[in-house]
Amino acid sequence: MGLPTDRQDDRASAEVVADLPERLTKGIGQRISTIRAGLSQSEFAESIMVHKNTISRYERELTVPDAEALARICERYSVNPVWLLTGSGPRHDIGGLLAHGECPLDETLLRDALLTVEQVMDEAERCLPAEKKAQLIHSIYELFRAHGKDLDKRLVQNLIRAAS
């Protein structure tokens, strides 16, 4: 299976992040560059299964990674998806931080994130595999922690569309 072409990757990215406010993704290029420190753009591209030219476009903020590329970056490099997208919150995945006792869990906020995801998914009549749903709940939880619970519902809808 070959790597996606730059054009295919850009179209997918544009569809997924078209409705994300620019203020949320500003600086994503620098964060991606920070994550790939020590790797060439080609090596990093191969590790997340995108074309090497796409990494340059991400780092210059000409395009934003699509949901699949974001998920691969976060999984492969143990990066918190909210930090990657927004620069807010801890850089590393909260699951790893929780395992080491470095980040207390706000159970009320987690409950609110879960209920928000369930409500929006019901309204949109969407279903997700358990792993993707867990990642989505985690992302909403981190957004709530970083920006408060009063997020624009469209942002949650966009994240669900991206995950499905």
C-alpha positions in Angstrom: 0.0 0.0 0.0 1.5 3.3 -1.1 1.6 6.6 0.7 -1.2 9.0 -0.2 -0.3 11.7 -2.6 0.1 15.2 -1.4 -3.1 16.2 -3.3 -5.2 13.4 -1.7 -3.9 14.2 1.7 -4.6 18.0 1.3 -8.2 17.3 0.2 -8.8 15.1 3.2 -7.3 17.6 5.6 -9.3 20.5 4.1 -12.6 18.5 4.6 -11.9 17.5 8.2 -10.7 20.8 9.5 -12.6 23.2 7.4 -14.8 24.3 10.2 -12.2 24.4 13.0 -11.5 28.0 14.0 -8.0 29.2 12.9 -7.2 30.3 16.5 -7.5 26.6 17.6 -4.9 25.4 15.1 -2.5 28.4 15.0 1.0 27.2 15.7 0.3 23.5 14.8 3.3 23.7 12.4 5.7 24.5 15.2 4.2 21.8 17.4 4.6 19.2 14.6 8.2 20.3 14.1 8.8 19.9 17.9 7.4 16.4 17.8 9.6 15.3 14.9 12.7 16.7 16.5 15.7 14.6 15.4 13.8 13.0 12.5 13.9 14.2 8.9 10.6 15.2 7.3 10.8 12.1 5.2 11.3 9.8 8.3 8.5 11.5 10.2 6.2 11.3 7.1 6.9 7.6 6.8 6.2 7.1 10.5 2.7 8.6 10.2 2.0 7.3 6.7 1.8 10.6 4.7 3.8 11.9 1.8 7.0 13.7 2.8 5.9 16.9 1.1 2.9 17.0 3.4 5.0 17.4 6.5 6.5 20.5 5.0 3.0 21.8 4.3 1.9 21.0 7.9 5.0 22.8 9.3 4.4 25.9 7.2 0.7 25.8 8.2 -0.4 25.6 4.6 -2.6 22.7 5.6 -3.6 20.9 8.8 -3.3 17.2 9.3 -6.5 15.2 8.7 -8.1 13.2 11.5 -6.2 10.0 10.6 -2.8 11.8 10.5 -3.6 13.5 13.8 -4.5 10.2 15.3 -1.3 8.5 14.0 0.9 11.4 15.3 -0.7 11.3 18.7 -0.5 7.5 19.0 3.0 7.1 17.6 4.5 9.9 19.6 2.2 9.8 22.8 1.0 13.3 22.1 -2.1 14.9 23.6 -4.4 15.6 20.7 -5.6 18.9 22.2 -2.1 20.1 22.7 -1.3 19.2 19.1 -4.3 21.0 17.7 -4.4 24.0 20.0 -1.2 24.2 22.0 -3.3 24.0 25.3 -2.9 21.5 28.0 -0.1 19.0 28.6 2.0 18.0 25.6 1.9 14.3 26.4 -1.2 12.1 26.3 -3.2 12.3 29.5 -3.4 8.5 29.7 0.4 8.3 30.2 0.3 11.1 32.7 -2.5 9.5 34.7 -0.5 6.2 34.7 2.4 8.1 36.4 0.1 10.1 38.8 1.1 13.4 37.2 -2.4 14.6 36.2 -5.4 14.4 38.4 -8.6 13.3 36.7 -11.6 15.6 37.0 -14.5 13.1 37.1 -17.2 15.7 36.7 -15.5 17.1 33.6 -15.0 13.6 32.2 -18.7 12.8 32.8 -19.7 16.1 31.0 -17.4 15.2 28.1 -19.0 11.7 27.9 -22.5 13.1 28.0 -21.7 15.8 25.4 -20.2 13.2 23.0 -23.2 10.9 23.5 -25.7 13.7 23.0 -24.1 15.0 19.8 -23.7 11.5 18.4 -27.3 10.7 19.1 -28.4 14.0 17.4 -26.2 13.3 14.4 -27.3 9.6 14.3 -23.6 8.5 14.2 -21.9 5.4 15.7 -18.2 5.0 16.3 -16.1 2.0 17.1 -15.2 1.9 20.8 -11.6 2.9 20.4 -12.4 6.0 18.3 -15.2 6.9 20.7 -12.8 6.7 23.6 -10.3 8.9 21.8 -13.1 11.4 21.0 -14.2 11.5 24.6 -10.6 12.0 25.6 -10.2 14.9 23.2 -13.5 16.6 24.3 -12.3 16.1 28.0 -9.0 17.9 27.2 -10.8 20.7 25.3 -13.1 21.2 28.3 -10.1 21.3 30.6 -8.3 23.8 28.4 -11.3 26.0 27.3 -14.2 25.3 29.7 -17.3 23.3 29.1 -19.1 26.0 27.0 -17.5 24.9 23.7 -19.3 25.6 20.5 -21.4 22.5 19.7 -20.3 22.7 16.1 -16.7 22.0 17.1 -17.9 18.8 18.9 -19.9 17.9 15.8 -16.8 18.5 13.5 -14.7 16.3 15.8 -17.3 13.5 15.6 -17.5 13.8 11.8 -13.7 13.6 11.7 -13.6 10.5 13.9 -16.3 8.7 11.9 
